[in-house]
Amino acid sequence: MRVRDAVVIPVATVGAVMALSAPATAADTVTTFTVTATTGLAITAPATASLSTATPGGSATGQLGTVTVSDQRSQLGTTWIATVSLSSAFKTGGGTAAETISGSNVTYTPGSTTAETNQPHTAGNAGSLASPITAFSRASGDGANSVSWNPTLTVNVPAGNVSGSYSGTITHSVA
């Protein structure tokens, strides 16, 4: 019986050595896929907004609603600047001087983010819409990102303006 036990031990040892050995053949598969941008760089804003009422010499104010920049370019070093401007002055009636409010009387305040992915994003400072100003920006970062905010608009109505329903166009753009 001892001979039989001696034979079993070396066979078990040989099996263990074979199990730890590298396979006789191997095959590698190089696998690739593509990540593509879905929509590029876009900005959305509400189609309409209403401000509070005001008297001549007073101020109308209110939030415009959510503005969103969506950057789906999915690249290294994605940067952009979102600007805001008064593309048509606030007017009522026939648009005479007493029926018009220019951008120098309009203040835009971006406020804080309401939603954000893949930071950092930076809010611009409140400012007059006499000329375009920065609403939000992204100075560095990689990959897709987005930011939303709900800006406040304040219109200082000159004392010499007449009563009426004033309408103007605020334009948000991103590049």
C-alpha positions as CSV (number, residue, x, y, z in Angstrom):
1,M,0.0,0.0,0.0
2,R,2.8,2.3,0.6
3,V,3.8,2.1,-3.1
4,R,0.4,3.1,-4.2
5,D,0.5,6.2,-1.8
6,A,3.8,7.2,-3.2
7,V,2.5,7.2,-6.8
8,V,-0.6,9.3,-5.9
9,I,1.4,12.1,-4.4
10,P,3.6,12.8,-7.4
11,V,0.6,12.7,-9.8
12,A,-1.2,15.3,-7.6
13,T,1.9,17.5,-7.6
14,V,2.2,17.3,-11.4
15,G,-1.4,18.4,-11.8
16,A,-0.9,21.4,-9.5
17,V,2.2,22.5,-11.6
18,M,0.2,22.1,-14.8
19,A,-2.6,24.3,-13.4
20,L,-0.2,27.1,-12.6
21,S,1.5,27.1,-16.0
22,A,0.7,29.7,-18.7
23,P,-1.7,28.6,-21.4
24,A,-0.1,27.0,-24.5
25,T,-1.7,29.7,-26.7
26,A,-3.3,33.2,-26.2
27,A,-5.1,35.6,-28.4
28,D,-5.5,39.4,-27.8
29,T,-8.3,41.5,-29.1
30,V,-7.6,45.2,-29.5
31,T,-11.0,46.9,-28.8
32,T,-11.9,50.4,-29.8
33,F,-15.0,52.7,-29.7
34,T,-15.7,56.3,-30.4
35,V,-17.1,59.0,-28.1
36,T,-18.9,61.6,-30.1
37,A,-20.3,65.0,-29.2
38,T,-24.1,65.0,-29.1
39,T,-25.1,68.7,-29.7
40,G,-22.1,70.9,-29.4
41,L,-22.4,74.2,-27.6
42,A,-25.9,75.7,-27.1
43,I,-27.8,78.2,-25.0
44,T,-31.5,78.3,-24.1
45,A,-33.6,81.0,-22.5
46,P,-37.3,81.6,-21.9
47,A,-39.2,83.0,-24.8
48,T,-41.0,85.6,-22.7
49,A,-40.7,87.2,-19.2
50,S,-42.7,89.8,-17.3
51,L,-41.3,92.3,-14.9
52,S,-43.1,94.2,-12.1
53,T,-44.9,97.4,-12.9
54,A,-43.2,100.7,-12.4
55,T,-43.9,104.4,-12.4
56,P,-41.9,107.1,-14.2
57,G,-38.7,107.6,-12.1
58,G,-39.2,104.1,-10.6
59,S,-37.9,100.6,-11.4
60,A,-39.4,97.5,-12.9
61,T,-37.7,94.3,-11.8
62,G,-38.1,90.5,-12.0
63,Q,-36.4,87.2,-12.9
64,L,-36.2,86.2,-16.5
65,G,-36.4,82.4,-15.9
66,T,-33.8,79.7,-16.3
67,V,-31.0,80.3,-18.8
68,T,-28.9,77.2,-19.6
69,V,-25.6,76.7,-21.4
70,S,-25.0,73.1,-22.5
71,D,-21.6,72.2,-23.8
72,Q,-21.6,68.7,-25.2
73,R,-18.5,69.1,-27.3
74,S,-16.7,66.6,-25.0
75,Q,-13.2,67.9,-25.6
76,L,-10.1,68.8,-23.6
77,G,-10.0,72.4,-22.5
78,T,-13.6,73.3,-23.1
79,T,-14.0,77.0,-22.6
80,W,-16.8,79.4,-23.4
81,I,-18.3,82.8,-22.6
82,A,-22.1,83.4,-22.4
83,T,-23.0,87.1,-23.0
84,V,-26.2,89.0,-22.6
85,S,-27.3,92.2,-24.4
86,L,-30.4,94.3,-24.9
87,S,-30.8,93.7,-28.6
88,S,-33.9,96.0,-28.9
89,A,-34.6,98.8,-26.5
90,F,-37.7,98.8,-24.4
91,K,-40.4,100.7,-26.3
92,T,-44.1,101.5,-26.1
93,G,-46.4,103.3,-28.5
94,G,-44.5,104.8,-31.4
95,G,-41.1,104.5,-29.8
96,T,-40.4,108.2,-29.4
97,A,-37.8,109.3,-26.9
98,A,-40.4,109.5,-24.2
99,E,-41.5,106.0,-25.2
100,T,-38.1,104.3,-25.2
101,I,-35.8,103.0,-22.5
102,S,-32.2,102.2,-23.5
103,G,-29.8,99.6,-22.2
104,S,-28.0,102.2,-20.0
105,N,-31.2,102.0,-17.8
106,V,-31.2,98.2,-17.7
107,T,-29.2,96.2,-15.1
108,Y,-28.7,92.4,-15.6
109,T,-27.7,90.3,-12.5
110,P,-26.8,86.7,-13.3
111,G,-27.1,85.5,-9.7
112,S,-26.0,82.0,-8.6
113,T,-26.2,78.7,-10.5
114,T,-29.4,76.8,-10.2
115,A,-28.0,73.6,-11.7
116,E,-24.4,72.7,-12.8
117,T,-22.4,69.7,-14.1
118,N,-18.7,69.3,-14.4
119,Q,-17.6,72.6,-12.8
120,P,-16.0,75.2,-12.8
121,H,-18.4,77.9,-14.1
122,T,-18.2,81.6,-13.1
123,A,-21.0,84.1,-12.9
124,G,-20.4,87.5,-14.4
125,N,-20.9,90.7,-12.4
126,A,-24.2,92.6,-12.5
127,G,-24.0,95.3,-15.0
128,S,-25.7,97.8,-17.4
129,L,-26.9,96.5,-20.7
130,A,-25.6,99.6,-22.5
131,S,-23.3,97.1,-24.1
132,P,-23.0,93.3,-23.9
133,I,-21.8,91.8,-20.6
134,T,-20.6,88.4,-19.5
135,A,-23.4,86.4,-17.8
136,F,-21.5,83.2,-17.1
137,S,-18.2,81.6,-18.4
138,R,-16.1,78.5,-18.2
139,A,-12.4,79.3,-18.3
140,S,-11.0,75.7,-17.9
141,G,-12.1,72.1,-17.8
142,D,-12.5,69.0,-19.9
143,G,-15.5,67.2,-21.2
144,A,-19.2,67.9,-21.4
145,N,-20.6,70.5,-18.9
146,S,-23.6,72.6,-18.3
147,V,-24.8,75.5,-16.1
148,S,-28.2,77.1,-15.4
149,W,-29.1,80.4,-13.7
150,N,-32.1,82.6,-13.2
151,P,-31.1,86.2,-13.9
152,T,-32.7,89.3,-12.5
153,L,-33.5,92.3,-14.7
154,T,-34.0,95.8,-13.3
155,V,-35.2,98.5,-15.6
156,N,-34.9,102.1,-14.3
157,V,-37.7,104.0,-15.9
158,P,-36.7,107.6,-16.7
159,A,-38.9,110.3,-15.0
160,G,-39.8,111.7,-18.5
161,N,-41.1,108.4,-19.9
162,V,-44.8,108.0,-20.6
163,S,-47.2,105.3,-19.3
164,G,-47.6,102.2,-21.5
165,S,-46.7,98.6,-21.9
166,Y,-43.0,98.5,-22.7
167,S,-41.4,95.6,-24.6
168,G,-37.7,94.9,-25.4
169,T,-35.5,91.9,-26.3
170,I,-32.8,90.5,-24.1
171,T,-30.4,88.3,-26.1
172,H,-28.2,85.5,-24.5
173,S,-25.5,84.1,-26.7
174,V,-22.5,81.7,-26.1
175,A,-19.3,81.2,-27.9
